[in-house]
C-alpha cells in the first residue's frame, strides 16, 4: 500500500523530493504550492496538486488532512505554522529548515505529540550531523568536532566565485543570523562571517567561515562531551570578504529583501555544482590522541531522465531517506527526532541515502 504524503513547497528542493518519492512507487505524493504556475510545471507520478495559501491556517489543515506525512519544503518563516497544522492533523512532520528559532518552535510542538517531528532533514543541518556524530562515537573522549560544508559551482566565473544553487532566503539567513558553537566546553554564540580559515582538499584551495544553523541539534547532543564544536560554510577564497562588504559595509543585512533582489538579479543559478562535506573529529582512542576525517564530494547527476544539481540531489535525498526510514519504523515514532539519532550506515544503505554513498 502506498503511503500518502504531502509536499508543501515546490521550489528546487520540493520538486526533487516529489520526484524521488513519486518515482519510488511506494508513496502517493500530493504537492501544494501558492504558485499555480509552479504546480503546473511538475512532472512525474503525482497523486494530486493543490493551489494553497500557506498563510491560511484553515486551508493548511484541510490540505494536510488524510496524509500520513507532511514534508515541509517552504521558507523557514512558515515552519511553525506548518508544524502546528501537522500536529493537529496527526501526521508525521519533516522539514529542511536551517533556522534555529524555527527548530525550537518545532521542538516545543513535538513535546507530548503522538507523531514524529523530524526537522532539519537536509544536507547541513541534516546529513552532516549524522556523519559527525557517527565519527564522534568512535572516540573514548572528544576534544573537537569541526564540520565544514559547501555547495559550490564547478566553474566559478564571477567575483563572488559563487552561483545560486538553493534557497536565497536560506542563504541570507545563514549569512546574517547568530551561530551556535561550543568553545572551551561551553555553549556560546558566535557571529556569522567570522573566524575565517583556509584549507586545501584534492589540490583545491577553499575558505570557510561561521554561518548559522548548520550544527542542527549537535550542541545539545554533545554538550558536556566536547571542548570544541563548530560549523562553517565552505566557499572559494575571496567570497567572504565580498559578502561582508554587502551585508555589513553596505548594511544590506538589515534590508534582506533588497539583498535577495540584488543576488537573484545578478547571480545566475547553475546545475553544474559540487557539494563538499568535510568533517574532522579529534579526541582519544585507547589512550592516544587521534584524528579522523570524513571527506566527500558529490556532483549533480541525472535522475529519472532529468538533470539535478548536487545541492538538489543531496538535500532532497536526505529528506527522502529520513521519510523512508520513518516509514520503515526505523525512527522514533513520536516526539522530537534529532538527525544524529540515525546511524550513518542505515542512512547510506537506504535507497535515497545511497546518493551520498
N, C-alpha and C positions, 0 to 999 in steps of 0.2 A: 504494500500500500504506500502511495506517495504521501510524503509529509507536507502539509500546507504551510507555506511560509510567505511572508510579505516583505518585500524590499522597498524601503522608503528612501527615495532619492535615487535618481538615475543619471548622475553625473558620470565622470570617467570610471570611478570605482564601483558605484552601484550598478552600472551597466554590465561590468565584468562579472560581478557577483551573480547577477541574474542569469548571465550566460553560462557560467560554470555550473551552477546548481541546476538550471533547466536542462542542460545537456546531459547531466548525470542520469536522468531518468528516475531519480528517487524523490524528487521534490516537485510539488505543484506550486509554481512561483507566480505570485501576483506582484506587480510592480506599481508603485504610486509616486506621483510627482506633481508639483504645482505647475509645471511647464508642459502643456499638452503637446507641443511640438516635439519635445524630447521623447515623450512616451511613444509618439508615432514613429520615431526612428529606430525603436528597439526591434531587434530581430531575434529569432530563435524560439524555442518552445516555452512561451509564456502563457500561463493559465488565465491571466486577466490583467487588464490595465485600468488604473483609476486616476482620474484627474482630481487631486486632493490639495486642499488648503491646509497645510500643516499647522497653521495658527488657529484653526477652528477645532477646539477640543472635542466637540460632539462628532464632527466629521471624522476626526482621527480615531476616536473609539470605534465608530461604526466600521471604518476601513479595516481595523485590526481584528475585529470580532471574527471568530471562526478559524483563525490561523494559530498554528502550534508555536511558531517562532516569529519574532519581529526582528528584522535586520535593518538597523538604522545607519544609512549612508548619507545622512543630511548634515548640514553645518552644525557645529557644536552648540550654537545658540538654541537649537531645538531639542537638545539631548534630554533635558529634564522632563519636558512635556511629553516626549515620545515614550520615555521610560515609565512615566506615570500612567500613560494610557495602556502600555503593555501590562503593567501590574494589574490594572483594573480589568483587563480582558483575560487575565490568567494565562498569558503567553510568556514563553522564554524570551529574553531580551539580549541582543548582541549589538555592539556598535564599534566604531572606528575612532572614537574621539581621542585626541591628544590633550584636550583641555582639562586642567587639574580640577577646577571648580565643578565642571560638569560631571566628572567622575565621582567626586564627593557626593553630588546630588544623587547619582545612581546608587552609590553605596548606601545612602540613607533610605532610599526607596526599597532596596533589597532586604533591609532588616525585617525579618519575620515573614518574608514573602514565601509563597508556596512554589514558586517557579524560580528558574535560574536567571541571574543578571550577570552578563559576561561582557563588560566594556573593554575598550582598548584592544580590539582583536586585529590590529593591522600589523605593519612592519615594525614601527617604533612610535609609540609603545605597541607591544604585542610579541612578535616573534623574537625580537632581541632580548626581551625579558626571559623568555623560555630558554634561550641559549645561555644567557648569563647565569641564571640560577642552576642550570644543568651543570655547567663547568664549576660553579662555586661549590656545589655539593660534593665534589671530589676532594675537597680540602679539609684537613683537620681543624685548621684555624685560618681565617681570612685576614688579609691586610688590605687589598684594594680590588675593586671591580670597576673596570673602565669600559664603557660602551660607546662605540663610535659607529654612526650610520649615515649614509648619504645616498641620495638619488641624483645622479649626475648625468649630464649629456655626454655621449661618447665623443662628440665632435664639437667642443666649445668654440664659439666664434666671437662672442661679444665681450665687452669689458667685464661684466659680471661672471663670465665663464659659466653661465647657467641658462637653462631653459625651464619653462614651467612644465612640470611633469605631474602635478597633482593639484589639490585644492589651494587656491591662492589665499583664501581666508585662513586655512590651517597654517600655511607658510608664515603669514604675517603674525599670527598668534604665537607661533614658536619663536619668532624673532623679537617679539615685544614683551612677552609675559615673563614674570619671575620664574626661576628654575629651582627645582629641588635638588639637593645633594646631601651627602654625608661627608663630613671632614672632621678629623680628629675624633672619630667615633660618635659625633653629634650631628643630628639633622640640622641643616642650615639652608638658607635661601640665598641664591647667587643670581647675579644679573645676567641677562642674555647678551650674546655677542661679546662676552669677556672670556678670559683665560684661554686666549688663542694659542694653539700649539701647531707644530708641523710634524709630519711623519711621511714615510715612503712605504709603498707596497707594490711589489712586482715592477719596480723601476719607475713608478709614477709618484710625483710629489702631491701631497694633499695638505690642507689645513683643517683644523677642527676647533669649534668654539661652543660655548654654552648655548643651548636652546631649551625651550620649555616643553615639558610633558613626556619626553622620551623614556624616562625611568619607569613610567607606569606606577605600580604599587610596590616596587622593589625597596623603596626607602622604608616602608613599613615592614616588609618581609624580612629584611636584613638588619633592621635596627638592633643595635647592641651586639652585632656579629661581625661587623666590618669597620675598619678605620676610615677607608676612603671609598666612596661610591659616587660616580658621576656619569653623565651622559652628554655627548657633544655631537653636533651635526658636522658632517664631512663635506667640504667643498674644495674646489681648486684654489690654489694660492691667489690672494688678492680680493676674493669675494667679500670677506668680512669687512674690510676697510671701506668698500663702496657702500655696503648695506648700512654700516654705522653712519656714514655721511647722510644717507637718505633718511634714516629713522631718527637720528639724534641731531645732526647739524641742521638739516632742513626741517626737522620736527614733524616728519610725516608719520612718526609713530603715534602722534596724537590725532592724526587725520587718516585713519586706516582705510576709509572708503576711497579717499583720494590716492593713497598709496596703492591700493588694489587696482584702481583705474590706470595709474601710471604703469604698473608692472604688466597688466594684461594688454595694454596698448602697445608697449614697446618690446616685450619679451615673448617670443613665439613659443608654442608648445612643441614637443618633439616626442616621437615614439622610439627614437634611437638613443636610449638611455641605458645606464647601468646602475644597479643597486649594490652598494658596498656595505657589508656587515663586518665589523672588526671589534671583537670583544677580548679583553685581556684581564685575566684574574691572577693575582699574586697572593701567596699565603704559604702555610706549612703543610707538607705531606710527609708523614713518617719522620717528623722532626727536622726536615730540611726545608729551607726557603725555596719555593718553586713557583714558576710562572707557566700558565697555559694560555694559549691564544686560539681563538676561533676566527678564521678569516674566510670570507666568501664573497664572490662577485656573481651577480645574477643579471642576465641580459633579457631584453624583450624577446618575444617569440610569437609564433603563430599558434593559436589555439582555436580549434573548431573552424578553421578557414579564415580567421580574422587575426590581424596583427595587433598584439597587445604590447604596451610598453612594459619595461621592467617594473616600474612602480605600480602599474595597474595589476600586473601578474602577481607580485609579491603581496600587495595589500589585499586584493580580492581573494587570493588563495589562502591567506592566513585566516581571514574571516570565515571562508567556506570550510576550512579544516576544523575550526572550533565548532561551527554549527554541526558538522558531520560527527565529530566526537561527542557532542551533546546528544545527537540523535541516536547514537550507538550506546548511550548510557555510560560514557567514559568521562563525563564531567559531573561534578556535584549537581544534584537535581534541583536544588533550591538555594536561595540566598545569593550572596555576592561571591563570584568566582574570579580569582586572580589568574592572570595569564601564566605565571610561573608555577601554578599548581599542575600544569600539563607537562608530562615528560617529553623531552626533545625527541626521543626515539619514537614515541607514539605519534607525535606531530608529523615527523618526517615519513613515517610509514603510511600515513593517511593518503588517500588518493589525491587530495588537494595539496596537502603539505609536501608532497613529492616534488612540486615545482621549485622547492627550495633545495632539494637534495642534489 
